[in-house]
Every structure is written in C-alpha cells, then in structure tokens.
Amino acid sequence: MASHIVGYPRMGPKRELKFALESFWDGKSSAEDLQKVATDLRCSIWKQMADAGIKYIPSNTFSFYDQVLDTTAMLGAVPDRYRWNGVEIGFDTYFSMARGNASVPAMEMTKWFDTNYHFIVPELGPNTKFSYASHKAVSEYKEAKALGIDTVPVLIGPVTYLLLSKPAKGVEKSFSLLSLLGNILPIYKEVIAELKVAGASWIQFDEPTLVMDLDSHQLQAFADAYSELESSFSGLNVLVETYFADVPAEAYKTITALKGISGFGFDLVRGTNTLDLIRSSGFPAGKFLFAGVVDGRNIWANDLAASLSTLQVLEAVVGKDKLVVSTSCSLLHTAVDLVNETKLDTEIKSWLGFAAQKVVEVNALAKALAGQKDEAFFLANAAAQASRKSSPRVTNEEVQKAAAALKGSDHRRATNVSARLDAQQKKLNLPILPTTTIGSFPQTMDLRRVRRECKANKISEEEYVKAIKAEINKVVKLQEELDIDVLVHGEPERNDMVEYFGEQLSGFAFTVNGWVQSYGSRCVKPPIIYGDVSRPKPMTVFWSTMAQSMTARPMKGMLTGPVTILNWSFVRNDQPRYETCYQIALAIKKEVEDLEAAGIQVIQIDEAALREGLPLRKSEQAFYLDWAVHSFRITNCGVKDTTQIHTHMCYSNFNDIIHSIIDMDADVITIENSRSDEKLLSVFREGVKYGAGIGPGVYDIHSPRIPSTEEIADRINKMLAVLETNILWVNPDCGLKTRKYAEVKPALTNMVAAAKVLRTQLASAK
C-alpha cells in the first residue's frame, strides 16, 4: 500500500523563508543567502516525508512567491513591461512581476480558488511569445535525487494554467485563452523530456479547474491537451490531480478516459460525491486512485477509523495494488508542525493535526490497509476524537439558542440606503470624493516589540496603554496633516485582523507558530474555532473612543466581519459553517452597538473574505451567499440611520456576486481595484445600478511602488466615468500594515492631492 502528499507548506516551521525573502528585498542579504535558506527548507521537507515512509513525495511545490508565477516563468510568459531579456528568468524579473518595481506595477493577484492563498494572474494574448525560461522543476527534482530521494515533480497542468489566466492589457476580453494551448504544450513536452532524462518515474499535473462547472469546449481542451502530450509520457507514470471540491460527472468521465495517464487524484474530504461516482461509474482498470482522505485545508486530526473505512470501500473497487492514500489537496493551506506549539491547551492540542502530523496520518492509513495497523496510534486517535465530541467546553446552549432564533428574520435596516446617506452627510459634512484609508497603518518593529513585551509581562498594562496611545496619536496627527477626511486609529494594538478578535471571543484557541502563507512572504496565523462563539466583553471600544477624543474629524471604529472571521480561521467541522457564522455575527452585533453608544459615528465591518468562501460549484453558491450576506446584516441591523456602516473587500472577482454585495446593504463599500486593471468598474459599465457609497482602491498597497498624483487622478477619473460623483470615495486598495512609513506618507499625500485636484475640476465644471 502506497502513500502520497499532494504538496507541502514552503515557508518553514518558523517562517524561515519569509524572513529570508524580506531580508533579500530590503537589500540586507544576497541572492546566495536566500537560495541557501530555500535549499535547506526543501531538503528538510523531503527528508521529513521520506523518514515518515511516504512513497510519492512531491517536488517543485516549493516557491519563492507563488506556484502559478513559477509556471509563468517556466513558460517565459513575461509581460512586455518588465523588459525581460529572454534568458533564464532570475530574481529581478520574477519579483518585479510579483511585487512591481519603481517603474512598473505588479501583475494582478487574486485568490486561489476558495482559499486565502493568493496567486499571480498570468497575462496572455495572441502575441505572447512562450519559451522554456525557468528550469526550476528539473533542478529541484535533481536536488532531491542527489539526497537519495526520488520525488514526483509537480506541474500546474496546461489547461488549469490557461483557465486561471486573463487577457493581457490591450487584448480583447473575449479572447480565448484556451486557443494558446498549442503554444504552451511544446514547452511542457520539453520539461517532461528533461525530467525523464533526469530519472523521474512519475510526474504530477495539478488540474484543480476540473472541479469547476466547465462547458464541453473546456472539457474538450483537457482531452486535447493530454492526447497531445501522450507521446511524451512514454516510460513515465503520470498523475492528474484534482482538489477542493467534487469532480462533476462529465469531468470525471473526461479525465478517466484520458490515455497515457497512470493515476487520478481526488479530494474525498470536500468531494464526497466523487466517492459515489467512483463506486457507481466505476474506475478505469489498471489505473491508480490517489484517494485524498486526509484534510489538507483544516487542522483537525483525521478520524482514522472513518478514513480507513472509506479506503476499504475504495479498495474493493480499484484493488489493493492500485489504491494510494493521499491528502485532499496540498498541505500549503494548513499550519506546519504541531511540535512547535508549546503553549496550546493540552486537550485542544490532542484534537489537532498540522501538516507534519498529516504526513504521519497518511502513512499510518497506508500501513493499516497493508495489514500493518499501528493499534496504539489508532487507539490514541479514537480517544482524541471521543474527547472532542464529549468536551463540555465545545457547547454553549445559550449561544446555540440565540443563533437558532436568527433564522426567522432577514435583519435589514429599517431605512433605505439613500435616506441613510442623506442623514449621515448632514451629520458628517464630508466633501465630495471623501478620502479615507482602510484601517491599519504600518506595524513597526517597535510596535511589535511593545505587544510582545506586554504579552510576556515584561511591561505593565499602564506602560503598554501609554505606548499604544502615543502611536495612535501619531497616526491621527499624520492623517490630519495629510488632510484625510475620515480617519482611522491605525490598529497598533492588533496583531492580525482576525486573531485580535478571536483572542477576545469565547470558543477560540490560538497557536504560537501556526502560520499559513497568504501571498509572497505574507503569512497569517488563523485562530482555531473549536466551540460555540460569544463575546464576554467589549473588544475595541476603549481604543476607538480614545482615538476619537484626539480629533474633531470622524474616526472609524474598525471591526472584522463574521464571514471573514469564519473564512480566515480554522473552523470546527462538527457543525455547519453557517451556524458558526451566525454565532460570530451576534458577537460583532454587540460590539457595533457598543461603539455606536460610545459616540463612534462611522463603523467599518470588514468582509475581506466574503468572495473567498463562495463554493466552486454554481449549484451551491446561492445558499452560501444567502447566509453570508445575512450574517453581515445581522451585525448592524440595529444602528441609527446617522451611523455610517462601511465594509471592505479584498482581491477577488466580484462581478458575478455584485447583487449579493448590494444586498449586504452597507452604506459605503471599499474594494480592491487597482491591480485588476479596473475589472470591477466593468460591472457598472454594464448597467448595474449602485446607490451606496463606493471606494474602488486607487493604488496598490501590496507593492512598494509609490503612485504619482497624476496616476491616481487618472484612476479616479476612470471611476467617475461610470459612478456618480456623490457616492465615490478615494482610498487605497487595502490596509497599510505591511508597508513602511517612507512609502505610506508620499502615497497618501499624492492620493489626497489627486482628490483635491478633481474636486476643483468638478466644482469649476458646474
């Protein structure tokens, strides 16, 4: 019986790659230093899997930024603006595409399916010249082989790559990206040939778009692509891997009919219907089934008995020799190693399994199927499962009843948005094109040190409050100097927009090193929701009222919304997600009402991750959007008309859910726009009427690049072409937490200047 891992986290157990990347970007270390850290990480990951007994160990799942960008580099699909010279792609070109540079902006970034991981979107067109420009897949395979470890090189499949791409600037939106299939397959053939020469016996093609609702033309592209590649597969075993959802029946038929493919990988955690397909439609004789029964998206210990039962059913269908135990997807989406959690509650820790533990679970299941069951390991697992089910700390009857009672109403504010905006304007008296920021200001080393020292009891509560108060005062004064209209307190007291709230809510647990990559070097540490959620006491009122007392301008109260807290946490899997979301919504509702009572007139409830939780299959989307939007409305349904409710959303394609966004009934929405080439604005060009306030981001905060006043003014003018002047806000794309003050001050100066230039122009045009 064999075991397989789809992919593994690349940041390192203590974020070693993050610190190496940022040191390199800051010019504090060399490319050789960065390569050394990367080599050591890859080596330790491969050895760890080999030592655990994994047979099919992946390579080329490591990345310095993103695996889709790595594929763009492999194909030499570099947009012209980066002035690439056509040789092997190095760090300069690679990181310019990811982060931009002083003269050119970065490529668009968006969410990888329904995860919080971001990928760099390829920009392609009929004139894109492809060439084999990065030999990373081959060099990493050779690197592992030199250590005595034979790996399975992983490539993003050609069809998924094209379906995730977008037409390059100046190319018609209707351009068929799949028409480029014939242009990229020769490069895939070159890579395959080199891997064969290097000694590879297996290659894995990740084709997760197969779980989407694909039309017959798109499915035909899969058949055509792998038919074209078939001759290259001679002497190789080829695995086509899918994940994140069920594979639809038509797609299942298409891929299992592919010739030259040795095995198929399916997510059997999120794709339970695929299990029925395998049983009812059969599985091709002589092929390997890579059964993803260990969850790659969450941190709960696997229910080994239940997984073993599933595997035994599959064994009867495909045969013992052709069944491979696997993870449901790459472990990139989970924390790295539970061993590093020295402060986690012992009982809760027994319920968990991070990436390193999941590797062990996969192998334990494979051994059990082969008749070498580790009885002690299975018994300990069963005891932990039973402990979690019966623990009194998981259930709070009062919270359960309150959440159940929500289902009878849609919790809308009593007055429509235009009447509310009129009432708010009378009170706030804002200029046209009001300026604001999204919430956070730079998190300096000093700030992080103060929070660390407070947590470790090295400074008193009084000293901590004094330090944070001084930082808030600095941020308030800076915004006043810049002449920003609606201020924020900068969130110096917050470690993370979800963790900060989770630490003050019941039902949450926290890790010390449970980091997960979000994009590039950016990592998040998702809280663990293990039980019913409630709010014991106010969470933000103290800081928000302190900040408001420092200025006569409106100060936003800053909250994270229930859907984002849910989607950016590791969520309990013993009840439906919507029930947990309603519980969080009730907790945030109390906070909103306390902020209003304390005199805060503008309250931002961020729903950065609303789109991210959208199911990949259309048939499941309406139900999700219904409870997600309802959860947001619950939080603010009781406030006065004069209290202005903002929300913010991050990188995603919102055009297909714009009616749900309108249905959230926020007074003002700020939304990512700059990296996506104003994609959002196209929805308004197509006639969607939007009456609430809206702030499509005017510059990209994920890049160190500082935009000019003219560039920002041009962007605002594009917005004014499709949006009413009286609803448009001017703001950055996202929070400023990850930027330096040396970047933030000039960028915000230019942003305010651009707004003022346009106000003058609009006034004179009347």
Long-range contacts (C-beta under 8 A, 24 or more apart in sequence): 1-320, 1-323, 1-324, 1-325, 1-366, 1-367, 1-369, 1-370, 2-55, 2-56, 2-323, 2-324, 2-325, 2-366, 3-53, 3-54, 3-55, 3-56, 3-324, 3-325, 3-326, 3-362, 3-363, 3-365, 3-366, 4-54, 4-55, 4-56, 4-152, 4-265, 4-290, 4-324, 4-325, 4-326, 4-327, 4-362, 5-49, 5-54, 5-56, 5-57, 5-58, 5-326, 5-327, 5-331, 5-359, 5-362, 6-58, 6-154, 6-204, 6-206, 6-241, 6-243, 6-265, 6-292, 6-296, 6-326, 6-327, 6-328, 6-329, 6-330, 6-331, 7-58, 7-61, 7-154, 7-296, 7-329, 7-330, 7-331, 7-332, 8-45, 8-49, 8-58, 8-61, 8-330, 8-331, 8-332, 8-355, 8-359, 9-331, 9-332, 9-334, 9-335, 9-336, 9-355, 9-516, 9-517, 10-41, 10-45, 10-61, 10-62, 10-63, 10-332, 10-517, 11-336, 11-515, 11-517, 11-523, 12-37, 12-41, 12-336, 13-336, 13-337, 13-339, 13-340, 13-356, 13-513, 14-340, 14-513, 15-513, 15-515, 15-523, 16-40, 16-41, 17-41, 17-64, 17-521, 18-515, 18-521, 18-522, 18-523, 21-64, 21-520, 21-521, 22-521, 24-91, 25-95, 25-99, 25-521, 31-91, 34-64, 34-91, 38-62, 38-64, 39-143, 42-140, 42-143, 42-144, 43-143, 43-147, 46-144, 46-147, 46-149, 46-151, 47-147, 47-149, 48-356, 48-359, 49-359, 50-149, 52-359, 52-360, 52-363, 53-363, 53-366, 53-367, 54-359, 54-362, 54-363, 55-324, 55-366, 56-152, 56-202, 56-239, 56-290, 56-324, 56-326, 57-144, 57-149, 57-150, 57-151, 57-152, 58-151, 58-152, 58-153, 58-154, 58-204, 59-137, 59-140, 59-141, 59-143, 59-144, 59-151, 59-152, 59-153, 59-154, 60-136, 60-137, 60-140, 60-141, 60-153, 60-154, 60-155, 61-154, 61-330, 61-332, 62-140, 64-91, 64-94, 64-95, 65-94, 65-95, 65-98, 65-120, 65-519, 65-520, 66-98, 66-118, 66-119, 66-120, 66-519, 66-520, 67-119, 67-156, 68-112, 68-119, 68-120, 68-121, 68-122, 68-156, 68-161, 68-164, 69-94, 69-97, 69-98, 69-107, 69-119, 69-120, 70-134, 70-136, 71-122, 71-155, 71-156, 71-161, 72-97, 72-120, 72-122, 73-133, 73-134, 73-136, 74-132, 74-133, 74-134, 74-136, 74-137, 74-155, 74-187, 74-191, 75-130, 75-131, 75-132, 75-133, 75-161, 75-184, 75-187, 76-129, 76-130, 76-131, 76-132, 76-133, 76-134, 76-187, 77-122, 77-123, 77-124, 77-128, 77-130, 78-133, 79-107, 79-123, 79-168, 79-169, 81-105, 86-131, 86-133, 87-133, 88-133, 88-134, 88-135, 89-133, 89-134, 98-520, 99-520, 99-702, 99-703, 99-704, 100-700, 100-703, 100-704, 100-705, 101-705, 102-705, 105-674, 105-675, 105-700, 105-703, 105-705, 106-675, 106-700, 106-702, 106-703, 106-705, 107-675, 108-166, 108-675, 108-676, 108-677, 109-519, 109-651, 109-675, 109-702, 110-651, 110-652, 110-653, 110-676, 111-611, 111-612, 111-651, 111-652, 113-208, 113-244, 113-616, 114-244, 114-612, 114-613, 114-614, 114-615, 114-616, 115-244, 115-297, 115-333, 115-612, 116-333, 116-516, 116-518, 116-524, 116-567, 116-568, 116-609, 116-612, 117-332, 117-333, 117-517, 117-518, 117-519, 118-518, 118-519, 118-651, 119-164, 119-519, 121-164, 121-165, 121-166, 122-161, 122-164, 122-165, 122-166, 123-165, 123-166, 123-167, 123-168, 123-169, 124-162, 124-165, 124-166, 124-167, 124-168, 124-171, 124-177, 124-180, 125-167, 125-168, 125-170, 125-171, 125-175, 126-171, 126-175, 126-179, 126-180, 128-168, 128-180, 128-183, 130-180, 130-183, 130-184, 130-186, 130-187, 131-187, 132-187, 132-190, 132-191, 135-194, 137-191, 137-195, 138-191, 138-194, 138-195, 138-198, 141-195, 141-198, 141-199, 141-200, 142-198, 145-198, 145-199, 150-199, 150-200, 150-201, 151-200, 152-200, 152-202, 152-203, 152-204, 152-239, 153-195, 153-200, 153-202, 153-203, 153-204, 154-203, 154-204, 154-206, 154-241, 155-188, 155-191, 155-203, 155-204, 155-205, 155-206, 156-205, 156-206, 157-205, 157-206, 157-207, 157-225, 157-240, 158-184, 158-185, 158-188, 158-205, 158-225, 158-229, 159-207, 159-209, 159-218, 159-221, 159-222, 159-225, 160-206, 160-207, 160-208, 160-209, 160-210, 162-221, 163-209, 163-212, 163-218, 164-209, 169-677, 178-217, 178-218, 178-221, 181-221, 181-224, 181-225, 181-228, 182-228, 185-225, 185-228, 185-229, 188-229, 188-232, 189-229, 189-232, 192-229, 192-232, 192-233, 192-236, 193-232, 195-236, 196-235, 196-236, 200-236, 201-236, 201-237, 202-236, 202-237, 202-238, 202-239, 202-262, 203-236, 203-237, 203-238, 203-239, 204-238, 204-239, 204-241, 204-265, 205-238, 205-239, 205-240, 205-241, 206-241, 206-243, 207-240, 207-241, 207-242, 207-255, 208-241, 208-242, 208-243, 208-244, 208-329, 210-240, 210-242, 210-247, 210-251, 210-255, 211-242, 211-243, 211-244, 211-245, 211-246, 211-247, 211-248, 211-251, 211-267, 211-271, 211-616, 211-617, 212-616, 212-617, 213-248, 213-617, 213-618, 214-248, 214-250, 214-251, 216-250, 219-250, 219-251, 219-254, 222-251, 222-254, 222-255, 222-258, 223-254, 223-257, 223-258, 226-258, 226-259, 226-260, 226-261, 227-258, 227-259, 229-260, 230-259, 230-260, 233-260, 233-261, 236-262, 237-262, 237-263, 237-288, 238-262, 238-263, 239-263, 239-264, 239-265, 239-288, 239-290, 240-264, 240-265, 241-265, 241-290, 242-266, 242-267, 242-271, 243-267, 243-270, 243-292, 243-296, 243-328, 243-329, 243-330, 244-270, 244-297, 244-329, 244-616, 245-270, 245-271, 245-615, 245-616, 245-617, 246-270, 246-271, 246-272, 246-273, 246-274, 246-277, 246-617, 247-271, 247-274, 247-277, 248-617, 249-277, 249-281, 252-277, 252-281, 253-281, 256-281, 256-283, 256-284, 256-287, 257-284, 261-287, 262-287, 262-288, 263-287, 263-288, 263-289, 263-290, 263-322, 263-324, 264-288, 264-289, 264-290, 265-290, 265-292, 265-326, 266-290, 266-291, 266-292, 267-292, 267-328, 267-329, 268-292, 268-293, 268-310, 268-328, 269-293, 269-294, 269-295, 269-296, 269-297, 269-328, 270-297, 270-328, 271-328, 275-310, 275-313, 275-314, 278-314, 278-317, 278-318, 279-313, 279-317, 282-317, 283-317, 283-318, 286-322, 287-318, 287-322, 288-318, 288-322, 288-323, 288-324, 289-314, 289-317, 289-318, 289-322, 289-323, 289-324, 290-324, 290-326, 291-323, 291-324, 291-325, 291-326, 292-326, 292-327, 292-328, 292-329, 293-325, 293-326, 293-328, 293-365, 294-325, 294-326, 294-327, 294-328, 294-358, 294-361, 294-362, 294-365, 295-327, 295-328, 295-358, 296-327, 296-328, 296-329, 296-330, 296-331, 296-332, 296-333, 296-334, 296-358, 297-328, 297-329, 297-333, 297-334, 298-334, 298-570, 298-571, 298-573, 299-334, 299-335, 299-352, 299-353, 299-354, 299-514, 299-528, 299-570, 300-351, 300-352, 300-353, 300-570, 300-573, 301-350, 301-351, 301-352, 301-353, 301-357, 301-361, 301-381, 301-384, 301-385, 302-353, 302-358, 302-361, 302-365, 302-381, 303-381, 303-385, 304-361, 304-364, 304-365, 304-368, 304-377, 304-378, 304-381, 304-382, 305-378, 305-381, 305-382, 305-385, 307-365, 308-365, 308-368, 308-369, 311-365, 311-369, 312-369, 315-369, 320-369, 320-370, 323-369, 324-366, 325-362, 325-363, 325-365, 325-366, 325-369, 326-362, 327-358, 327-362, 331-355, 331-358, 331-359, 332-516, 332-517, 333-516, 334-358, 334-516, 334-570, 335-511, 335-513, 335-514, 335-515, 335-516, 335-525, 335-526, 335-570, 336-513, 336-514, 336-515, 337-513, 340-512, 340-513, 341-511, 341-512, 341-513, 341-514, 342-512, 343-512, 344-509, 344-510, 344-511, 344-512, 345-509, 347-387, 347-391, 347-393, 348-509, 348-528, 348-530, 350-384, 350-387, 351-384, 351-387, 351-388, 351-530, 352-528, 354-514, 388-530, 388-574, 389-574, 391-531, 393-530, 393-531, 394-530, 394-531, 394-532, 394-572, 394-574, 395-531, 395-532, 396-506, 396-507, 396-531, 396-532, 396-534, 398-534, 399-532, 399-533, 399-534, 399-583, 399-586, 400-532, 402-583, 402-586, 403-579, 403-582, 403-583, 403-586, 406-582, 406-585, 406-586, 406-630, 406-634, 410-630, 410-633, 411-630, 411-633, 411-634, 411-637, 412-633, 412-637, 412-665, 413-633, 413-636, 413-637, 413-639, 413-641, 413-665, 415-641, 417-665, 417-667, 417-691, 417-692, 418-691, 419-641, 420-641, 420-642, 420-644, 420-667, 421-667, 421-692, 421-693, 421-727, 423-641, 423-642, 424-601, 424-641, 424-642, 424-643, 424-644, 424-667, 426-642, 427-601, 427-642, 428-486, 428-554, 428-601, 428-602, 428-644, 430-485, 430-486, 430-554, 431-485, 431-759, 432-725, 432-726, 432-728, 432-759, 432-762, 433-716, 433-725, 433-728, 433-729, 433-730, 433-755, 433-758, 433-759, 433-762, 434-485, 434-486, 434-729, 434-730, 435-483, 435-484, 435-485, 435-486, 435-729, 435-730, 435-731, 435-751, 435-752, 435-755, 436-484, 436-485, 436-486, 436-487, 436-488, 436-556, 436-670, 436-695, 436-729, 436-730, 436-731, 437-479, 437-484, 437-488, 437-731, 437-732, 437-735, 437-736, 437-748, 438-488, 438-604, 438-606, 438-648, 438-670, 438-731, 438-732, 438-733, 438-734, 438-735, 438-736, 439-488, 439-490, 439-491, 439-497, 439-556, 439-558, 439-604, 439-606, 439-648, 439-735, 440-488, 440-490, 440-491, 440-494, 440-497, 440-735, 440-736, 440-737, 441-475, 441-478, 441-488, 441-490, 441-491, 441-492, 441-736, 441-737, 441-744, 442-736, 442-737, 442-738, 442-739, 442-740, 442-741, 442-744, 443-492, 443-737, 443-738, 444-741, 447-471, 447-492, 451-493, 451-495, 468-492, 468-493, 468-543, 469-546, 472-543, 472-546, 472-547, 472-550, 473-550, 476-547, 476-550, 476-551, 476-555, 478-745, 479-553, 480-551, 480-553, 482-745, 482-748, 482-749, 482-752, 483-752, 483-756, 484-553, 484-748, 484-752, 485-553, 485-554, 486-553, 486-554, 486-555, 486-556, 486-602, 487-547, 487-551, 487-553, 487-554, 487-555, 487-556, 488-547, 488-555, 488-556, 488-558, 489-543, 489-544, 489-546, 489-547, 489-555, 489-556, 489-558, 491-558, 491-735, 491-737, 493-543, 495-525, 496-524, 496-525, 497-560, 497-564, 497-568, 497-606, 497-608, 497-735, 498-524, 498-526, 498-527, 498-560, 498-564, 498-565, 498-568, 498-569, 499-525, 499-526, 499-527, 500-539, 500-560, 501-539, 501-559, 501-560, 501-565, 502-527, 502-529, 502-565, 502-569, 503-527, 504-535, 504-536, 504-537, 504-539, 505-533, 505-534, 505-535, 505-536, 505-539, 505-584, 505-587, 506-531, 506-532, 506-533, 506-534, 506-535, 506-536, 507-531, 507-532, 507-533, 507-534, 507-583, 508-533, 508-569, 519-702, 522-738, 524-568, 526-568, 526-569, 526-570, 527-569, 527-570, 528-569, 528-570, 529-566, 529-569, 529-570, 529-571, 529-572, 529-580, 530-572, 531-572, 532-583, 533-580, 533-583, 533-584, 533-587, 534-583, 534-586, 534-587, 535-586, 535-587, 535-588, 535-590, 535-591, 538-591, 538-594, 539-591, 540-591, 540-595, 541-591, 541-594, 541-595, 541-598, 544-595, 544-598, 544-600, 545-598, 545-599, 545-600, 548-599, 548-600, 554-601, 554-602, 554-644, 555-600, 555-602, 556-600, 556-602, 556-603, 556-604, 556-646, 557-592, 557-595, 557-600, 557-602, 557-603, 557-604, 558-604, 558-606, 559-588, 559-591, 559-592, 559-595, 559-603, 559-604, 559-605, 559-606, 559-635, 560-588, 560-605, 560-606, 560-608, 561-588, 561-605, 561-606, 561-607, 561-610, 561-631, 561-632, 561-635, 561-647, 562-587, 562-588, 562-631, 562-632, 562-634, 562-635, 563-607, 563-609, 563-610, 563-613, 563-628, 563-631, 563-632, 564-606, 564-607, 564-608, 564-609, 564-610, 566-609, 566-613, 567-609, 567-610, 567-612, 567-613, 568-608, 568-609, 577-613, 578-627, 578-631, 581-627, 581-628, 581-631, 582-627, 582-631, 582-634, 584-631, 585-631, 585-632, 585-634, 585-635, 586-634, 588-635, 589-634, 589-635, 589-636, 589-637, 589-638, 592-635, 592-636, 592-638, 592-639, 593-638, 593-639, 596-639, 596-640, 596-643, 600-643, 601-642, 601-643, 601-644, 602-643, 602-644, 602-646, 603-636, 603-639, 603-643, 603-644, 603-645, 603-646, 604-645, 604-646, 604-647, 604-648, 605-632, 605-635, 605-636, 605-645, 605-646, 605-647, 605-666, 606-647, 606-648, 607-632, 607-647, 607-648, 607-649, 607-664, 608-648, 608-649, 608-650, 608-734, 609-650, 610-649, 610-657, 610-661, 611-649, 611-652, 611-653, 611-654, 611-657, 612-652, 614-657, 625-657, 625-660, 628-660, 629-660, 629-663, 629-664, 632-664, 632-666, 633-664, 633-665, 636-666, 644-668, 646-670, 646-693, 648-734, 650-734, 651-675, 651-676, 653-679, 654-680, 654-683, 655-679, 655-680, 655-682, 655-683, 658-683, 658-688, 658-690, 659-688, 662-688, 662-690, 662-692, 665-692, 666-692, 667-692, 667-693, 668-692, 668-693, 668-694, 668-695, 668-729, 669-693, 669-694, 669-695, 670-694, 670-695, 670-696, 670-697, 670-729, 670-731, 671-695, 671-696, 671-697, 672-696, 672-697, 672-733, 672-734, 673-697, 673-698, 673-715, 673-733, 674-698, 674-699, 674-700, 674-715, 674-733, 675-700, 675-702, 675-733, 678-715, 678-718, 678-719, 681-718, 681-719, 681-722, 681-723, 684-722, 684-723, 685-722, 690-723, 690-727, 691-727, 692-727, 693-727, 693-728, 693-729, 694-723, 694-727, 694-728, 694-729, 695-728, 695-729, 695-730, 695-731, 697-731, 697-732, 697-733, 697-734, 698-730, 698-731, 698-732, 698-733, 698-751, 698-754, 699-732, 699-733, 699-747, 699-751, 700-733, 701-732, 701-733, 701-734, 701-735, 701-736, 701-738, 701-739, 701-747, 702-733, 702-734, 702-738, 704-739, 704-740, 704-743, 706-743, 706-746, 706-747, 706-750, 707-747, 707-750, 707-751, 708-750, 709-750, 709-753, 709-754, 709-757, 710-754, 711-750, 712-750, 712-751, 712-754, 713-754, 713-757, 713-758, 716-754, 716-755, 716-758, 717-758, 720-758, 725-762, 730-754, 730-755
